Amino acid sequence: MEAALSLPPNPPKALVVEDERDLTTLIAYHLERHGIKTTTAADGEIGLMLATRNQYDIVILDLMLPSLSGLEISRQLHNRMIPSPPVIILTAVSPEIVATIREKLFAEQIIFKPFKPQDLVNCVTHLLKRPAAPEPLT
């Protein structure tokens, strides 16, 4: 029997916005196993609503989503939230196409599908360990 992972008093929170149900389940399973409280959304508009109404330590976005793209969600988070949470983009779009829009993604990392769940977990834990960016002076 596998021992349960103990969660810190305030576990980090991740939002996963992905429309492929099996992939969402797989991602959430692996993040939760590593002590990351995970909320999921299968639709871009719902994902943006959740991201702007709640505080997440990291946001994982599929690039192509129903109703609102990951590109648009990332852009809106960057423009609305100071500081905005780090964003990881998941995509099946070719690297050549992603290269042409990379500067518009406002993403810390881009992970191409298919990927190993452990690679995503490693990326998430690395970004969560980074010190938070200072808030801009007003």
Buried (B, 14 or more C-beta within 10 A) or exposed (E): EEEEEEEEEEBBBBBBBBBBEEBBEBBBEBBBEBBBBBBBBBBBBBBBEBBEEEEBBBBBBBBBBEEBBBBBBBBBBBEEBEEBBBBBBBBEBEEEEBEEEEEEBBBBBBBEEEEEBEEBBEBBBEBBEEEEEEEEEE
